[in-house]
């Protein structure tokens, strides 16, 4: 069985760290529940949020391109 850390997503983009909690709550509620929580990365079956420890941004990875556009417009 493959690891959740080996997931490949269609879209990856960067958002400010100040939006992380709000985006994470939105993804948990509307895309799918959180299946893992690590100190640098959280995610579900169709999404992941990875913290950048050296900057004030986070990487959001999704399987749906239209949802990625919506999140960038709504939260950034």
Secondary structure as GFF3:
##gff-version 3
##sequence-region A 1 76
A	DSSP	three_ten_helix	4	6	.	.	.	ID=ss1
A	DSSP	beta_strand	11	16	.	.	.	ID=ss2
A	DSSP	three_ten_helix	17	19	.	.	.	ID=ss3
A	DSSP	alpha_helix	20	30	.	.	.	ID=ss4
A	DSSP	beta_strand	36	37	.	.	.	ID=ss5
A	DSSP	beta_strand	41	43	.	.	.	ID=ss6
A	DSSP	beta_strand	47	51	.	.	.	ID=ss7
A	DSSP	beta_strand	57	62	.	.	.	ID=ss8
A	DSSP	alpha_helix	65	75	.	.	.	ID=ss9
###
